[in-house]
């Protein structure tokens, strides 16, 4: 994102789940064998997978998703600011909080999108072009049912060997704190920003191509 935009554009490296910057393609993976049952009330999911700009942009386009907030998870409230998280010493991960209607889209379906197209779950403490533990792949379950589904899905996907490498995604605990206002809806408000064009628009296109029935 902003703090490393220049070297990222100059030294753009291909993501394992894409053919190269600007040519994203979703990884074909099965749906979770177990899912959280549908409920009448809105639910929340908290996912971390690199820069929250792109994660937010992908999930904002999913049917059944009512709201997506960018923020920080896994650390404390007093250090949940971009300036402090960027030092890579606060234990936060850049994350998104998704509010969704489980009668329209399930938690398992959100995880399938998360693993297959929203980020590369095999990268440790980073997502090209960003590096550091704040860009780690992590799931923060909001209920015991979510935790069980997430844990079992990681095992299930590991057995498929669909990614060619071990899955690095961690199942963690921790509160979520919204990020600064200028980070919210960043991709939608800045569609020509260099980072968005290079790294995030391809993921959005890949989601729509792989999951047309789920796209708004």
N, C-alpha and C positions, 0 to 999 in steps of 0.2 A: 504494500500500500504506500502511502505518501512518503514514509521515511526511507524507503528504498526504491522508489519509482525509477530513478534514472538508471542505476545499475541493472534493475530488473528488465527494463526495456532493451538496454544495450546488450545484455548477456542472457536473453530469454532462453530458458531450457525447456525441453518438452516434458509435459506431465506424463506419467505412465498411463493415465487413463485417456490421453489424447494423442493425436498424431503429431502434435506440435502446437505452439501458440496459435490460436485462430482456427484450429481444426479439431475441435473436441469430438469425442465419440464416447458414448456411455459404455460401461462394462456390462455385459450380459450376465446377470445373476438371478437366482430364483427368489421368489417371495419368501418371507420368513415362514418356517414350518409352524410356528406358534405366534399368535398375535394378541394384542390387548382387545378384549371384547368391546363392542360399540356401547356407548352410553349416551343419554340424552343431553347431557351438559357439555359445554365446551371444555377442551382439555389443553394442556400445555406440554411442549417438548423443548428441551434445551440441548442443542448440538453444537459442537465446536469442530471446525475443519478448515483452518487457515483464515485468511482475511475475511472478516464478517461481511464485507461489502458483497462479495459474490455469493456467499451462502444465503444472505438475505434475499438477493435478487432471484436466485433459483426458487426458493420456497415461496416467495410472494406470488409466483405464477402457478402454484398448485391449487387445484379445485379443493374446496373445503378448508383451506387455510384462511383464517379471518384477519390475522395480523402477524407481523414479524418484527421483532425488535432486536437491534444489534446491541451487544454488551459484553460483559466480562464475567466469567464463571470460574469458580475454584479457588478464589482468594478472598480477601476481606474487603469490607465496604470502604475503609479509609484509604486503600490504595487502588481502588477501582476507577482510575482515570487513564486516559490514553498515554499521557506523559509518563506516568509511573509504570503502567503495564509494559510499555515499550522498552523499559530497562531490562526486562526479562528476569526480574528478581521478585516479582509479587506473587507468583504461582497461579496467576489468572491465565485463562485461555480466552482468546477472542471467540465469542459464541453468539448464537442467536436463540431467542425465545420465540417459539412458534405457538400461536393460539389457533386451534383447529377444531373443526366439527367432526367427531369420530364417526358420525353417521354417514359422512361423505368420504372422508379419507382416514384410514387407520394409522395407528402409530407404526405398525410394521411397514406400511407403504411409505411413510416418511423416511424410515430407516433405509428402505430399499433405494430410494432416490438419493439419500445421503451417501450411501456407500458406492452406488454405481455411477453417479455423475456430479454430485455437488463438490466432491473433493477426492483425493487419492488416499485411501486408508492405510497404505503401506508405508507412507513417509513418516519418519520419526522426528518430532519436534520441528516441523516445518511443512510448508506447502510451497512448491516453486511458484513464484520467485522469492518467497518470504521464508526466513529461517529463525528459529528460536522456539522455546517451549510455549510461548503464547499462541503459536500457530499450530499446536499439536492437534491430533485427531482424538476427540474425546466425546463421550456421551454422558450426560448428567441426568439420569432417570429422575422423574418427578413422583413416581409411585413405585411400590414394590412390583406391580405387574410390569411396568415399563422396564424395570431392571432385569427381571427374568427374561423378558422377550429380547432385550438387547444382548444379554449375556449368551443366550442360546443362539441368537443370529450370528454373532461373531464366531462361535464354534462352527455353526453350519457353513458359513462362508469360507472359513478356513479349510474345511473338508473339500469344498468344490475346487480349490486352487485356481479360482477364476482370475485372480490378480497376479499370479506368478510369483508372488512374494508373501511373506507372512503379514497378516493384518496387525497394524500397530495401534489400532484404536483402543483407548482405555475407557473403562467404565468408572466414573468418578462421582464423588459427592461434592456439593458446594452450592452456595447461593448464587443467584444471577443478579447482576447490577447493570441497568441500562447504560449504554455509552452516551457520549456527548451528542447534542442535537445535530451537529454537522455530519455525524456518521450515519444518521438514520436516513433510509431510502436513498443512499448515496448513488447507487447505480442508476436509479430511475431519474434522479435529479441531475446527474452528470453523465449522460449517455455517450459523450464524445471524449471523456477523460481517457488518457492513454492507458492507464491500468485496467479500466473497465473494458475497453475495446480489445486489449490484448489477452486478458485472462478471464474475464467474467462473461462477456457476451457469448463466447464459444460454449461455455457450460450451459447457459440458458438455451441456446439453440440445440445442444445435445439433449437436454431434458425434453424439450418439445418434440424432438425427433423420436426419442426412445419411448416416451410416455404421452402420446397425443391425446389419449382419453382422459388424462389427468391434468392437462394444461388448461388454464383459464382462457 
